[in-house]
Every structure is written in C-alpha cells, then in structure tokens.
Amino acid sequence: MEQKILVVEDSRPFRRVIESELRQAGYTPVLANSIAEAEAVLDNSTDFLCAILDYCLPDGQDGEIIDVCLSVGIKVIVLTALMDEMTREKVLAKTVIDYIPKDSPTCISSMIPILQRLERNHDHTALVVDDSITARKYIRSLLERQYLTVLEARSGEQALEMINSNKSISLVITDYSMPERDGVSLIKELRKRFRPGQLAVIGLSASEEPALTAKFLKAGANDFLKKPFNQEEFYCRLHSTLNILDSERNLYLLANRDYLTQAWNRRYFFNHQLVKKNTGPRCLALLDIDNFKQLNDSYGHHIGDMVLIELANTLQIYFPDALVARFGGEEFCILYGNAPDIFIQRLNRLIEEIAQSELTILGNTIKYTISLGITHAESDIHSLIHRADNCLYKAKEKGRNCLIAE
C-alpha cells in the first residue's frame, strides 16, 4: 500500500519538485500551500506517514504549521530557508523528525532516504538499557518519533532476560555505568549469542574515560555516543546503524532463501544447527511434484513457477515447526523432530489436500499431485536424505500421489 505524505509548501515550483520526487519514490503526496489548506486536508484524514512542512507560510511565518500537524499525531519533517541557530533550536524543540535546509537542489532528494527509513522502522524493536529512568524516557521519546517500537530495561541482567524472551528486539541502546552488569559487559554477552546482522547495539556514556569508545567498539557495539549527545547526531548514528542492519539482513536472506519460492535453500539447510546435530532419531521427508515437466510443457514455465510457490506456501502452513527447504527443481526437504506418527499423519493430509485442490492461475485450472519418501532414524543428515530418496523413488514406482516410509 502506498504511503501518503502531507506536503505544505507555498512555493509552487518547489512544491512541484517535491511532488515529483515523492511520486518517483512510490509515495502519494497530498499538497497544500497554507495552514488553512492543510487544516482542511487534516479535517478529512490524518493517515499520513509524515508531513513535510515549510517553516514559513503566508498564514504562519514562525513554524505554526508544525504544531498543527503534531497536535493530530503526524510526524514532521521541516523545510526551511532560514536556518539560523535560534530557528534550529526552536524547530528541534518541537519534537520533529528532522529539518532540511533549502540550500541546494539536492535537499529534496535527501528526504527520500529519511522517509524510507521511517517505513522500515516499523519492523524494528529497540531496547533501551539504562538505570536512570529519566535517561530511558528521553531516549524512548526520540526513538518513538522514528516509528520504532521501544522497550526499557533498568539493568544489563534485565536486558538479557528481555532479549531472551522477546525475539523481535533488533536494536539495543545501552548506557555504560549500571549496577550488576555494565554496558560493555552486556555487549560482550550479546555478541556471544547474536551476530551483528541479527542485533545492532549502540553504546552511550557520560564517562570521561578516554578509551571507552574503543572498549564499546571492541566489545561488539555498532556505534557509540557520549552523553549529553546532540539529537541530530543521535538520529544520524541511529539511521546509519539501522541501514547497515537492514542491509546485512537482506544479504543474509538473499544468500539463504530460494529466490522463487522464498523457502530456505540448500545452503541454509545444511548449515542449520538442527541439521548438523546428530543426537537422537529424526524424521526427514523428500517430496516432489509428480510429472512436473509435463506441467511445464503443457502450461509454460511461468505457471510451473507459480505452482512451486503455492506448494512452498502450503508446506509452511503444514510445518511451521519444521525446517523446510527447496532442494532444487520441484524437490523439497522437510526435517522434523522425533514424532514419526504425527509427521506421517500431517503428510498424508497434505497429499490428500493437494490432490483434491484445483489452482486457478492466469485463467488456467491446474491440478497436481506430490510423492514423498520418509525416513525416521538416528543418523547423520546425508544418510537420512539417501534413505528418504530411496523411499521417494519407490513412491514414484508405486504410481505417484503417495508416500513411502521406512
């Protein structure tokens, strides 16, 4: 869904440039040239990602439009050609996201990364760790302005407990001086459990200790700021850290997910801890689509691709508690725990549902079936796959649309 951006700017040429840049970036601009027009827009809707506001308008020369938008809960980015120190302090005191000086043609394009960052921030949860409740509340207010979900911990030990129980936490902002466990010790413990692409950390401290920045960075922090910090610098460091985190996550997914079906790929499968461990019996199934080449020849490879996507989605629904990977072509692998009866029951229901279903894809009615080979044994992964593959071959020989288990 396209996000709406409220733009209040009295210069028609500048407004047109903003509109063009926003549309090119995939946003829907809603335009006004005065406070009165903006208030008429807000009477009908306040559903905006944020507002881009000119500080000086014909019916409000001193930033009054900022308060209008903030009063209805809309985040604000300020545009101004008059950025002296007094104006800057007044703007930042109004809890805006950011301000952008109208000092070059690039000022408009510089807004787009800020908007994209705001959108992506909905996917992040930040944990603020500080024994000072005042410091926690201040940092929380800065983060919530950026659409981050924020949690608080008063000590390093409480932070570890919260991170263990809340898998959505992707950013930790921690003070240095705390009882029980200081910030550097906390980061060292976090880096034992999470690689930088899983969890980002920013350190804070009011200490004058000269080597503290190096201590934080060597412990595994992504960045460090001295207290009291400048709000603008905080946001710059925050955005940089989150951008790197998102990039690392995207690279990880590109390397480990199958491009077509978004199931895990062979690389991820064979590197997974559940695959590498060799203690106790496990269930493993290999399955593929029957007569897949014939389906591709009859309907085209684009239809075949959509069938593979549908099958991958169905497998995730049936086996949210298993490791499911696409091995290549029309073949998938499922590694399950030590419960063969439940596993086979689910697989039989899967075979039945697929055989009885009809897919309508681009006007074509598609019916297909699958065959499965299943093994349950205490063995290394390569032996399990070999045994399941032999069973899959027998299922094909038997006539397809069935499973063979050993």
PyMOL commands that set and color helices and strands:
alter all, ss='L'
color gray80, all
select helices_A, chain A and resi 12-24+35-44+64-71+85-92+106-109+111-121+133-144+156-165+183-193+212-219+231-256+266-271+273-276+292-299+301-318+340-356+381-398
alter helices_A, ss='H'
color red, helices_A
select strands_A, chain A and resi 4-8+28-32+50-54+76-80+98-101+125-129+149-153+169-175+200-205+223-226+282-289+323-328+331-336+359-361+364-366+370-377+403-405
alter strands_A, ss='S'
color yellow, strands_A
deselect
rebuild
show_as cartoon
